[in-house]
Amino acid sequence: MSDEEQRQRVKAMVRREKDADCPELVVLGAEAILGGGLVHHRCKEGDPSESLKLTPEAAEYVGIDMSVHDRPETGG
């Protein structure tokens, strides 16, 4: 997924979840968290950053890799 496609999808999620119209939305980062995903964004350059917590399905929709990674080995 391209950065622009992810931005458009995050913009749609922000509109739906926060009832906010952000035509100049800037995605600062997106990450998988326990129970879903977290998108850091701002409505336009210069605005304070905000975070939007997403369900696992919504996180996948906006392009967050939700696959389970192996835990690194710990020494014994």
Secondary structure as the mmCIF struct_conf table of DSSP 4:
data_model
#
loop_
_struct_conf.conf_type_id
_struct_conf.id
_struct_conf.beg_label_comp_id
_struct_conf.beg_label_asym_id
_struct_conf.beg_label_seq_id
_struct_conf.end_label_comp_id
_struct_conf.end_label_asym_id
_struct_conf.end_label_seq_id
HELX_RH_AL_P HELX_RH_AL_P1 ASP A 3 LYS A 18
TURN_TY1_P TURN_TY1_P1 PRO A 23 GLU A 24
STRN STRN1 VAL A 26 ILE A 33
TURN_TY1_P TURN_TY1_P2 LEU A 34 GLY A 35
STRN STRN2 GLY A 36 ARG A 42
BEND BEND1 CYS A 43 LYS A 44
TURN_TY1_P TURN_TY1_P3 GLU A 45 GLY A 46
BEND BEND2 ASP A 47 ASP A 47
HELX_LH_PP_P HELX_LH_PP_P1 PRO A 48 SER A 49
STRN STRN3 GLU A 50 LEU A 54
HELX_RH_AL_P HELX_RH_AL_P2 PRO A 56 TYR A 61
TURN_TY1_P TURN_TY1_P4 VAL A 62 GLY A 63
HELX_LH_PP_P HELX_LH_PP_P2 SER A 67 GLU A 73
#
